[in-house]
């Protein structure tokens, strides 16, 4: 039997897509090929971004707010992050999977950082981990890298320390602060990070930083000069009900369609138009008669 044309095209596309590795990311940087990263949190979203052909998938600690309903990122635990990362792993074939180390999982010591990074690899099947900030975090990053686990850094707006940074706002908007952000990036590069995320920083800062980096920089609200871009799945599809950040472009309004669908379902249940005959299972007439006879006898016994 010949394959359906669509099936053939899908198979050809799957064969053409190689698993994304650190070497492949370096190749893309060298060739000037933009890197596509999406933050996703569960099996269904993983299958979507995999089919869409993205390069990197981050299970971000933003899951605390977007999926688990916490007021900010700090309450999410290692157990929760490992569980979510494992679900995403089961939905991916070719993108590299990165687990976001939550607040409190790496700050205390190098040993703590290594042990928790190992959980992402061993229990969830991640390819790498991500942690925030330079400074002491660069030391933690080096320890994790030296243990054999790839690390992605994260500078600029770092949600785990948003209170210290004055809230969820752009960073590096003065020359002095921009210099500090660039120094953090170089610390993380020197620590052995294979890539960094630049979040909510001026485009001028990113442009100044790029010639200093040998590793890919993935921007989120960092302008067009970065080697790639990342957005949260729920933001770019319009699923998250909160107000989107300035840097978010919503490519669909999926939440509106979801609400309409559930409203239509509720309406049909209430007016009894759902379920219809096409949704029913049936017994043979003889089996149905036997059941009616038996329930009739049972009702009599029960005095109904």
JONORRA-V548228 format. One record per residue. RES is the residue in one small letter. PSI is psi as a letter, one per 40 degrees, with the letter a starting at -180 (none if undefined). D_LAST is the distance of its C-alpha to the last C-alpha in Angstrom with 2 decimals. Layout:
BEGIN
((RES,PSI,D_LAST) (RES,PSI,D_LAST))
END
This chain:
BEGIN
((x,h,59.00) (x,i,60.66) (x,i,59.11) (x,i,57.66) (x,d,60.34) (x,d,58.16) (x,d,57.37) (x,d,61.09) (x,d,61.96) (x,d,59.44) (x,d,60.81) (x,d,64.37) (x,d,63.54) (x,d,61.92) (x,d,65.01) (x,d,67.31) (x,h,65.65) (x,i,67.05) (x,h,65.36) (x,h,66.82) (x,i,69.13) (x,d,71.54) (x,d,74.36) (x,d,72.69) (x,d,72.31) (x,d,76.01) (x,d,76.83) (x,d,74.87) (x,d,76.72) (x,d,80.06) (x,e,79.34) (x,f,78.00) (x,h,74.56) (x,i,71.97) (x,h,69.28) (x,h,65.66) (x,i,63.36) (x,i,59.78) (x,h,57.73) (x,i,54.22) (x,e,51.54) (x,i,48.84) (x,d,48.28) (x,d,47.42) (x,d,50.45) (x,d,52.60) (x,d,51.83) (x,d,52.72) (x,d,56.04) (x,d,56.89) (x,d,56.40) (x,e,58.48) (x,f,61.33) (x,i,62.05) (x,d,64.55) (x,i,63.18) (x,h,59.75) (x,h,59.61) (x,g,56.55) (x,i,57.72) (x,e,56.88) (x,e,55.94) (x,d,52.53) (x,d,52.19) (x,d,51.86) (x,d,50.74) (x,d,47.97) (x,e,47.22) (x,e,47.56) (x,i,50.37) (x,d,52.88) (x,a,55.78) (x,d,56.74) (x,d,57.76) (x,e,54.42) (x,i,53.48) (x,i,53.91) (x,d,55.40) (x,d,52.07) (x,d,50.52) (x,d,53.54) (x,d,53.59) (x,d,49.90) (x,d,50.42) (x,d,53.66) (x,d,52.05) (x,d,49.43) (x,d,52.28) (x,d,54.29) (x,e,51.60) (x,e,51.84) (x,i,55.65) (x,d,58.16) (x,d,61.53) (x,i,61.76) (x,h,63.09) (x,h,60.47) (x,h,61.54) (x,h,59.60) (x,h,60.35) (x,h,61.20) (x,i,59.41) (x,h,61.03) (x,e,61.87) (x,e,61.84) (x,e,65.61) (x,d,67.63) (x,d,68.23) (x,i,70.25) (x,d,71.17) (x,d,69.26) (x,d,66.04) (x,d,66.60) (x,d,67.20) (x,d,64.22) (x,d,61.80) (x,d,63.42) (x,d,62.96) (x,d,59.21) (x,d,59.03) (x,d,60.92) (x,d,59.38) (x,d,55.73) (x,e,55.24) (x,f,57.81) (x,i,59.82) (x,d,63.34) (x,i,64.75) (x,i,64.02) (x,i,65.00) (x,i,66.22) (x,i,67.58) (x,i,71.07) (x,a,74.50) (x,b,76.41) (x,d,74.68) (x,d,71.99) (x,d,74.76) (x,d,75.54) (x,d,71.89) (x,d,71.93) (x,d,75.06) (x,d,73.58) (x,d,70.50) (x,d,72.71) (x,d,74.99) (x,e,71.99) (x,e,71.43) (x,h,68.67) (x,i,69.42) (x,h,69.07) (x,h,68.72) (x,i,70.06) (x,h,68.90) (x,i,71.19) (x,b,71.42) (x,h,68.21) (x,h,66.48) (x,d,63.03) (x,d,62.95) (x,f,66.00) (x,d,65.22) (x,d,65.65) (x,d,69.17) (x,e,69.91) (x,f,68.95) (x,a,65.54) (x,g,64.46) (x,i,67.71) (x,i,70.45) (x,i,72.93) (x,f,76.61) (x,e,77.63) (x,i,80.94) (x,d,83.64) (x,d,83.44) (x,d,79.69) (x,d,79.88) (x,d,82.47) (x,d,80.15) (x,d,77.31) (x,d,79.75) (x,d,80.96) (x,d,77.39) (x,d,76.97) (x,d,80.18) (x,d,79.15) (x,d,75.95) (x,d,77.93) (x,d,80.42) (x,e,77.56) (x,e,76.62) (x,i,73.65) (x,e,73.16) (x,i,72.07) (x,i,71.33) (x,h,69.03) (x,h,70.75) (x,h,68.36) (x,f,69.18) (x,i,72.96) (x,i,75.57) (x,d,76.61) (x,d,80.19) (x,d,79.20) (x,d,77.52) (x,d,80.55) (x,d,82.86) (x,d,80.81) (x,d,80.33) (x,e,83.96) (x,e,83.73) (x,h,80.71) (x,e,80.79) (x,i,76.99) (x,i,74.40) (x,h,73.23) (x,h,69.82) (x,i,69.57) (x,h,66.75) (x,f,68.30) (x,e,71.71) (x,i,73.19) (x,e,74.14) (x,e,76.76) (x,i,74.37) (x,e,73.92) (x,a,70.26) (x,i,67.36) (x,h,63.96) (x,i,60.99) (x,h,57.49) (x,d,54.91) (x,d,52.66) (x,d,55.72) (x,d,57.22) (x,e,53.90) (x,f,52.92) (x,d,49.77) (x,h,50.85) (x,e,50.06) (x,i,53.06) (x,h,56.47) (x,i,58.42) (x,i,61.83) (x,d,64.94) (x,e,65.54) (x,h,62.13) (x,h,61.93) (x,h,58.40) (x,e,58.42) (x,i,54.85) (x,g,52.21) (x,d,49.24) (x,d,47.26) (x,d,47.21) (x,d,45.84) (x,d,43.20) (x,d,42.04) (x,d,42.00) (x,d,39.91) (x,d,37.26) (x,d,37.26) (x,d,36.77) (x,d,33.84) (x,d,32.18) (x,d,32.79) (x,d,31.25) (x,d,28.09) (x,d,27.79) (x,e,28.51) (x,f,26.26) (x,e,29.28) (x,h,28.87) (x,i,27.71) (x,i,28.96) (x,d,28.70) (x,e,31.73) (x,e,29.95) (x,i,27.00) (x,i,26.81) (x,i,25.72) (x,i,24.62) (x,i,26.38) (x,d,24.74) (x,d,24.42) (x,d,22.73) (x,d,20.31) (x,d,19.42) (x,d,18.93) (x,d,16.57) (x,d,14.44) (x,d,14.49) (x,d,13.63) (x,d,10.63) (x,d,9.37) (x,d,10.11) (x,d,8.60) (x,d,5.00) (x,d,6.08) (x,d,7.76) (x,e,5.50) (x,f,3.78) (x,none,0.00))
END
